Amino acid sequence: MRQTTVIVLASGRGERFVASGGTGSKLQALLRGRPVLEHTLDAVKASGLAWHVEGAGHPGMGDSIAAGVCATQDSAAWLILPGDLPLVSPQSLRLVAEAAQQHAVVLPSHQGVRGHPVAFRAECREDLLALDGAEGAAAVVRQWSALGQVMRLELDDPGIVTDIDTVADLARAEALLNARSA
């Protein structure tokens, strides 16, 4: 039986993070003493879904997505998850995967703000494999939206919109983690 695979995108350059005063890779920046990417991978592993890390240093997000889909071509669906979302919950990953069983594309949001992971079912495979450049999969979403095949899924998880692009984002994520623990 084919499975849904979470593709964790981990090859970005993190230029905004460095420009904001960060040093090195934002995915290796410490959040509660552990790298951001480790937090993201913990959630992915806890979801029980198959997963693949795409960290080969591709020139753009589209290239990374295409490479990840190529590496896992026989999946029933893919959840595209940037590695800089350390607070995403395993439950959110499972809910998006479940919705992808019924819809070609699933766009999660939190309080009306679009987040990740975005899910694509197998019928999107060729479109995803053709991606390149910095835009990511926006063109694929537009194409399937025009066909009425996109589901918007509201989730009660601020982790799906808490990405780490700057040092201030890292501080906000730390505060959210501390609030969860309290």
Phi, psi and chi 1 to 4 in degrees:
 res  aa     phi    psi   chi1   chi2   chi3   chi4
   1 MET       -  132.7 -179.1  172.5  165.7      -
   2 ARG   -72.9  150.3  -64.9 -172.7  -35.3  166.3
   3 GLN  -121.6  165.9   57.3 -167.6  -10.1      -
   4 THR   -87.4  136.0  -64.0      -      -      -
   5 THR  -118.8  132.1  -58.2      -      -      -
   6 VAL   -86.5  120.6 -179.3      -      -      -
   7 ILE   -98.8  112.8  -63.2  175.7      -      -
   8 VAL   -92.1  116.3 -179.7      -      -      -
   9 LEU   -84.9  116.6  -57.5  177.4      -      -
  10 ALA  -135.5   36.7      -      -      -      -
  11 SER  -125.2   14.2   63.6      -      -      -
  12 GLY   -69.4  161.0      -      -      -      -
  13 ARG   -86.7  -21.2  -67.2 -178.0  -59.8  -85.1
  14 GLY    65.4   36.3      -      -      -      -
  15 GLU   -62.6  -37.7  -66.3  167.4  -12.1      -
  16 ARG   -66.0  -34.4  -73.4 -178.9  -74.5  178.3
  17 PHE   -63.8  -46.9 -174.1   73.8      -      -
  18 VAL   -65.0  -42.3  171.8      -      -      -
  19 ALA   -62.6  -26.3      -      -      -      -
  20 SER   -86.2    1.4   74.9      -      -      -
  21 GLY   110.6   -1.7      -      -      -      -
  22 GLY   -74.8  160.0      -      -      -      -
  23 THR  -118.6  136.8   56.4      -      -      -
  24 GLY    71.7 -160.7      -      -      -      -
  25 SER   -74.7  135.9  165.5      -      -      -
  26 LYS   -65.4  -27.5   66.6 -179.2  178.4  178.9
  27 LEU   -72.0  -21.4  -62.8  179.8      -      -
  28 GLN   -99.4   -3.2  -64.7  -53.4  -47.4      -
  29 ALA   -61.2  143.0      -      -      -      -
  30 LEU   -84.3  130.8  -63.4 -177.6      -      -
  31 LEU  -125.1  110.6  176.5   62.7      -      -
  32 ARG    55.5   40.2  -84.7 -161.5  159.3  167.0
  33 GLY    81.3    2.5      -      -      -      -
  34 ARG  -130.9  147.8  -65.2  178.4   49.0 -122.8
  35 PRO   -59.1  144.8  -24.7   34.5      -      -
  36 VAL   -50.8  -47.2  165.8      -      -      -
  37 LEU   -60.2  -35.7 -177.6   59.3      -      -
  38 GLU   -62.0  -40.3  -81.5 -173.0   28.0      -
  39 HIS   -60.9  -45.6  -71.2  -86.7      -      -
  40 THR   -60.8  -46.4  -54.7      -      -      -
  41 LEU   -65.9  -32.4  -68.9  175.3      -      -
  42 ASP   -59.2  -44.2  -75.0  -10.9      -      -
  43 ALA   -65.3  -42.2      -      -      -      -
  44 VAL   -62.0  -47.6  171.6      -      -      -
  45 LYS   -61.9  -41.2  -68.2  171.1 -173.1  174.9
  46 ALA   -68.0  -20.9      -      -      -      -
  47 SER   -69.7  -23.4   75.6      -      -      -
  48 GLY    83.3   -0.5      -      -      -      -
  49 LEU   -83.7  155.6  -62.4  166.9      -      -
  50 ALA   -65.6  154.4      -      -      -      -
  51 TRP  -150.3  159.3   53.6  -80.0      -      -
  52 HIS  -146.9  129.7  169.6   80.8      -      -
  53 VAL   -95.2  125.2  175.3      -      -      -
  54 GLU  -107.0   98.6 -169.1   54.2   49.1      -
  55 GLY  -129.9   32.3      -      -      -      -
  56 ALA   -82.7    8.5      -      -      -      -
  57 GLY    74.0   41.5      -      -      -      -
  58 HIS   -67.6  154.0  -60.2  -75.0      -      -
  59 PRO   -69.1  -24.6   17.7  -25.6      -      -
  60 GLY  -150.5  167.6      -      -      -      -
  61 MET   -62.0  -39.3 -173.9 -179.7  -71.9      -
  62 GLY   -58.9  -42.9      -      -      -      -
  63 ASP   -62.4  -41.0  -54.6  -73.5      -      -
  64 SER   -65.0  -43.9  -66.1      -      -      -
  65 ILE   -62.3  -47.5  -66.6  168.5      -      -
  66 ALA   -58.5  -43.0      -      -      -      -
  67 ALA   -64.9  -40.9      -      -      -      -
  68 GLY   -65.5  -41.3      -      -      -      -
  69 VAL   -66.5  -41.5  170.3      -      -      -
  70 CYS   -59.0  -41.0 -175.4      -      -      -
  71 ALA   -71.0  -18.2      -      -      -      -
  72 THR  -130.8   37.6   60.0      -      -      -
  73 GLN   -54.6  -29.3  -77.7 -164.2   61.0      -
  74 ASP   -89.3   16.3   55.1   -9.1      -      -
  75 SER   -72.4  153.7  -65.3      -      -      -
  76 ALA   -77.6  -27.4      -      -      -      -
  77 ALA  -164.5  162.3      -      -      -      -
  78 TRP  -128.3  138.2  -61.6  -88.1      -      -
  79 LEU  -105.2  118.0  -86.0   60.7      -      -
  80 ILE   -91.9  112.9  -52.0  -59.4      -      -
  81 LEU  -125.9  110.2  179.8   65.6      -      -
  82 PRO   -59.3  142.3  -25.0   36.1      -      -
  83 GLY   -69.6   -7.7      -      -      -      -
  84 ASP   -97.6   29.3   68.0  -15.1      -      -
  85 LEU  -115.1   71.5  -82.6  106.7      -      -
  86 PRO   -70.8  -11.7   29.7  -37.7      -      -
  87 LEU  -104.6    1.9  -55.8 -175.0      -      -
  88 VAL   -59.7  140.9   65.9      -      -      -
  89 SER   -93.4  148.3   77.3      -      -      -
  90 PRO   -57.1  -36.3  -22.8   32.0      -      -
  91 GLN   -62.9  -40.3  175.2   66.6    8.3      -
  92 SER   -62.0  -41.5  -68.9      -      -      -
  93 LEU   -60.3  -43.9  -61.9  173.0      -      -
  94 ARG   -65.2  -40.3  -72.5 -170.7  -67.4  -90.4
  95 LEU   -64.9  -40.6  -70.9  170.1      -      -
  96 VAL   -65.9  -41.2  173.7      -      -      -
  97 ALA   -61.9  -41.3      -      -      -      -
  98 GLU   -62.8  -43.6  -73.3  173.4   22.1      -
  99 ALA   -63.9  -31.9      -      -      -      -
 100 ALA   -69.2  -13.4      -      -      -      -
 101 GLN   -70.3  -21.4  -66.3  175.5   10.6      -
 102 GLN  -112.8  -14.8  -55.7  -61.6  -40.9      -
 103 HIS  -133.8  143.6  -57.4  -83.6      -      -
 104 ALA   -64.3  -39.3      -      -      -      -
 105 VAL  -134.6  136.9  177.7      -      -      -
 106 VAL  -124.6  124.8  178.3      -      -      -
 107 LEU  -111.1  105.0  -59.8  174.6      -      -
 108 PRO   -78.3  153.0   29.4  -33.2      -      -
 109 SER  -145.4  160.3   61.8      -      -      -
 110 HIS  -130.3  119.3  173.7   69.2      -      -
 111 GLN    50.5   42.5  -63.5 -179.0  -11.2      -
 112 GLY    82.0   -2.2      -      -      -      -
 113 VAL   -98.6  124.4  177.1      -      -      -
 114 ARG   -64.2  140.3  -77.0 -138.1   -8.6 -130.6
 115 GLY  -135.5 -157.4      -      -      -      -
 116 HIS  -134.7  155.6  -74.8   90.4      -      -
 117 PRO   -86.6  147.6   33.6  -36.7      -      -
 118 VAL   -90.6  135.3  175.7      -      -      -
 119 ALA  -105.8  143.8      -      -      -      -
 120 PHE  -134.0  127.6  -61.6   91.2      -      -
 121 ARG   -80.1  170.3  -99.9 -164.3  -16.1 -146.0
 122 ALA   -56.5  -29.1      -      -      -      -
 123 GLU   -66.0  -11.4   55.8 -102.0   48.1      -
 124 CYS   -92.4   -1.5  -59.2      -      -      -
 125 ARG   -50.4  -53.9  177.9 -176.1  -65.4  108.7
 126 GLU   -62.7  -38.0  -65.0  -52.7  -46.2      -
 127 ASP   -63.7  -39.9  -61.2  -34.8      -      -
 128 LEU   -70.5  -39.8  -65.5  170.2      -      -
 129 LEU   -64.6  -25.2  -71.4  170.8      -      -
 130 ALA   -84.1   -4.5      -      -      -      -
 131 LEU   -68.6  146.9  -68.1  172.7      -      -
 132 ASP  -157.6  168.2   63.3    5.9      -      -
 133 GLY    83.4 -170.7      -      -      -      -
 134 ALA   -84.3  -17.8      -      -      -      -
 135 GLU   -67.9  -20.5 -174.0  178.0   -4.4      -
 136 GLY    76.6 -143.9      -      -      -      -
 137 ALA  -103.0   18.7      -      -      -      -
 138 ALA   -57.1  -39.4      -      -      -      -
 139 ALA   -66.2  -35.1      -      -      -      -
 140 VAL   -67.7  -41.4  178.8      -      -      -
 141 VAL   -61.2  -45.5  170.9      -      -      -
 142 ARG   -60.7  -43.8  -74.9 -169.6  -60.7  -87.6
 143 GLN   -60.9  -49.0  173.9 -174.5  -18.5      -
 144 TRP   -73.5  -26.7  -73.1   89.6      -      -
 145 SER   -65.9  -41.3 -175.6      -      -      -
 146 ALA   -61.7  -25.8      -      -      -      -
 147 LEU   -89.0    0.5  -62.0  170.8      -      -
 148 GLY    72.5   27.0      -      -      -      -
 149 GLN  -109.8   20.6  -62.6  -66.1  -45.0      -
 150 VAL  -112.6  131.4  173.6      -      -      -
 151 MET  -107.5  135.3  175.7 -162.7 -170.5      -
 152 ARG  -100.0  125.9  -74.3  167.5  172.9   69.5
 153 LEU  -119.9  111.6  178.7   65.0      -      -
 154 GLU   -82.8  125.7 -178.8   67.7   23.7      -
 155 LEU  -120.7  146.8  -63.4  173.3      -      -
 156 ASP   -93.4   63.5 -175.0   24.1      -      -
 157 ASP  -146.0  100.8  177.4    9.4      -      -
 158 PRO   -63.8  -15.2   19.5  -27.8      -      -
 159 GLY   -63.8  -22.6      -      -      -      -
 160 ILE   -77.3  -10.9   69.4  167.5      -      -
 161 VAL  -122.5    7.7  -64.2      -      -      -
 162 THR  -100.8   78.9  -54.0      -      -      -
 163 ASP   -95.8  158.6   58.5  -29.8      -      -
 164 ILE  -106.2   98.7  -51.6  -60.3      -      -
 165 ASP  -109.9  -22.5  -72.4  -34.9      -      -
 166 THR  -137.4  169.4   66.3      -      -      -
 167 VAL   -62.6  -36.5  171.7      -      -      -
 168 ALA   -64.2  -38.0      -      -      -      -
 169 ASP   -61.7  -40.4  -66.8  -21.2      -      -
 170 LEU   -62.6  -41.8 -173.8   62.5      -      -
 171 ALA   -64.7  -40.6      -      -      -      -
 172 ARG   -63.6  -41.5  -83.6 -168.1  -68.8  -79.5
 173 ALA   -62.7  -41.4      -      -      -      -
 174 GLU   -60.6  -42.7 -175.4   95.1   24.9      -
 175 ALA   -64.3  -40.5      -      -      -      -
 176 LEU   -64.1  -42.8  -80.8  169.8      -      -
 177 LEU   -61.3  -42.7  -92.8  179.3      -      -
 178 ASN   -63.0  -39.2  -70.0  -22.0      -      -
 179 ALA   -65.6  -38.3      -      -      -      -
 180 ARG   -63.7  -36.8  -79.3 -174.9 -174.6  173.4
 181 SER   -77.1  -23.3  -62.2      -      -      -
 182 ALA   -72.6      -      -      -      -      -
